[in-house]
Amino acid sequence: MSLKKQDDYDHNAWIKSKDLSPVETVFLTTLVWLDKRLRIVDYLELLETLYYRSNMQMPKSHTEQYDLDNKFWYWYPLYTLGSFSTIAYVVAAVSGALLGFYYSPSTAAGACNISNASVAYCSVAGIMRDLQFGFMLRSIHRWSAQVMVAAVFLHMLRVYFTGAYKEPRELNWLIGIVLISLTMVFGYTGYLLPWDQLAFWAGQIGVEMSLSIPLAGEWVAQLLFGGFTLSQATLQRMYIIHVFLLPFVVTTLIAIHIGIVWVQGIAEPH
């Protein structure tokens, strides 16, 4: 009997020898099958080793240093704002992806019974009026985005006033600053997509702000808004930034941000 067959036999015999439920049996059989092909267990052990080695370089927390059993601060509401921001982002991303199936980024005249309405505005109106649960879907997207902005802002206030931005967490603080800035860009680009009067004047303000930048103002306006006046190029750029660029950048930064917190641990109040 070859080593591979012997190994298969040992694993299968071990699984069958245990009093496992059908779900547990399927899970372990699948894990063994994947591990033989992708070495999942080896990589998990490598990640675990890296985690503990990284933690060895970190100063002990207040709870560890004084061997405190009371960890009530873990449940303090202000320490859930980071997770709350992530959940709001996931809800906004999922609902936004569903809205993308029905939204049309065009400034051309729409076919709906609304005077001077664009195709973009008509598509939003159609989502809210004609699509089943469309009004709820857009409301979920809108409110989750607003909740995310508020949660990120309060999360950064908590980090600042509890001193959690200090060494060795200064890198994560800088990533957080980038994330809250990108959250503002997320909100602004999404605000322009309905292409109504509010969106138009918000876009006009954005053009004027871009032009006010010394030396590079005209270049920034051309890059972000497609010119010095609002047009189809403006809406197209906002749509691409909002749907195709920011989600990948923000998701990557959030993953890095959470990964650093996982390695360093939560900075509890001292």
N, C-alpha and C positions, 0 to 999 in steps of 0.2 A: 504493500500500500504506500503511495507517494505521501510526502509530507503535507502537500496541499489537501489531499483527500483525508489524511489523518486529522488535519486541523479542522476541516469541515465537519468530520464525524464528531470530534470532541465538542465543538460548539453546539451542534445540533443535539447531541446526547445530553449536554448540560442543560439546554433549554427545555428539553422534554422531561428531564428529571425533576424539574421544579414544578411546584403547584402554582402555575400562572394562569391568569385569565386569558381569554382569546386576544384581547387588546394588547396585553403585555407580551404575549407570544409573538404577535405580528410585529410589534415595535422592536423587540430584541432581534428577531430574525432579519428585519429590514436594516437595523443598525449594523449587524454583523456583515450582511451582504455589502453595504456601502463602505464599511471600514476596510474590507479586503480589497476594494477597488480604489478608494480615495484616501485611505489612511486617516480617517476622521479623528480617531482616538489619539493618534500621534500628534496631530496638529492641536488638538484640545489640550494635551499635556504640555506642548510647547508654549501655548498661550498662558496656561496656568503658571508655568515656570517664569515666563516674562513678567507676569503680573506680580508674583511674590518678590522677584528681584527688584522690580520698580518700587514696590512698597517699602522694601528695605532701605531705599535711598531717601524716603520721605521722613520728616520728623514725626514723632509719635503725636497722636491727637491728644487733646485734654482728657478724653474719656479713657484712652489706653494708658496714658502716663500715670494717672492717679487711680487706675483700676476701678472706675466708677461703674456701678451697676445700673444707675438711673440714666436711661437714654431717652427720657421723655421728649427732649428737644427734637428728636428725629420726626416726631409727629406734629411739630409746630407748623401751623398753616403756611407761614412765610417760606418754609423750606420745601413746599410743594409747588412753588410757582414755576420752577424750571420744567418739571414734569407736566404741569398744566399747560405751559407754552407749547411743549412738544405735541401734546394731545390735540390742542387747538390747531396746530399746524397740519397734523395728519388729517383732521376733519376737513379743514379748508382745502387741502390738496385733493382728497377723494371727491368732495362735492364739486370742486373746480374742474376736475377731470370729467365728471359727468356733465357739467354745464358746457364743456368744450364740444360735446357732440352736437349741440344745437345752436351754438353761437357763431355768427359770421362777422369777421372783422372787416367791414366795408363801409365807407362813407357815402356810397352812392345812394340815390333816392330809393327808399324802401317801398314795398308794395302793400304795407299795412294801411289801415284807414286813419292815419295820423299825419297831419300836415307837416311838411318839411322834415319828416323823419327819415333817418338813414337806415340802411340795411342792418347795421349793428344794433341800433335802437329797436328796430322792428323785431329782430331775433330775440332780444332780451324781453320785449313785451310779449312775444309769442311764447317764450318759456314760462312766463308768469301767468299768462291767460289761457293758453291752449294745452300746454304739456301737463299731463297728470302728475300731481305733486310738484309741479314746476315752481310754484310760488314758495313752497316749503323748501325746496332744494336751493333756490337762490338765497332765501333767508338764512338757511344754515350756513351757506358759504360766506355771506356777508357778516353775520354775527360771529362766526368762528374766527374770521380775519380780524375783526375788531377786538375780540377777546384776546387773541394772540398778541396784538400790539400792546394792549394794556398789561397782559401778564408778563411779557418780555420787559416792559418798562419797570414794573414793580419788582421783577426778579433782579434787575440790575441795581435798583435802589437797595434791595436787601443785601446783595453782595457788597455794595459799597459801604453801607453803614455798619455791617458786621465785620468789615475788614477782610473779607474772603478773597479780595483781589491781590493780597500781598504774597510775597515769596512763600512757597514755590508755585503759586497759582496765577502769576502775572500773565503768562501766555494765554491761559483760558479766559482771562479778563479781556485781553485784546481781541480774542476770537469773539467774545460776547459783544464787544463794541461793533465789530464788523457785522455780526448777526442782527443787531438791532437796527443798524443802518440799512441793511438789505431788507429788513422787515418794513421799514418806511418806504423803500423803493417798491416793494411788493404792493403795499397799500396804494401808492400813487399810481402805478401802472394799471392796477385793477380799477381804480377810480375813473380812469379815462375810457375804459372799454365800452361802457354803455353808449358813449358818444351823444350825451344829452347836453343841455345847457350847463349843468354843473361840470361835466367833463370838459366841455369846450373852454370855459373860463379857467378851470384848473390847469388845462394844457397851455393856455395863453400865459398864465402866470409862470409856468415852468419855462416857457420860451424866454420870457423877459428875464427870469433869474439866470438862465444860462448865458444870455447875452451880456449880463452884468459882470460875468467873471472876467478879470483882467487878462488880456493877451489871448487866452484860449476860448473866449466866450462864443465867438462865431463858429469855431470848430466844434465845440460841445453841442451847440444848438443844431448844427447840421447832422451831427452823429446821432443824437438822441431823438430829435424831433423831425428830421428830414428837411429842415429849412427854417426860415424865420417866421413862417406862418403855418397854421395847422392845416393838414391835408391828409390824404390817404396814407402817405408815407409815415405820418405821425402815428396814426392808429395801428398801422402794420408793425411799426417798431415797438410800440407799447405791448402789443399782443405777443410778439416774439420774446420780448424780455420777460413778460409776466408768465408765459406758458412754457417756453422752451429753454430759457437761460436760467432764471432765478431758481426754479425748483431743484435743478441738479446742483447748483452751487450751494444753496442753502441746506439741502439734505446732506451734502458732503460735510459741510462745516458743522452741522448739528451732530452728525455721527462722530466727528473728531472731538467736538466739545464734550459730548457724553462719554466718549472713550477716556478722555483725560480725567473727568470726574470719577470714572470707575477705577482708574489706576491710583489717583491721589486720595480718593475718599472725599466725603462731604466735609467742608470746613465748618465745624460746629461752633456755636458762640462760646467764648471763653469767659 
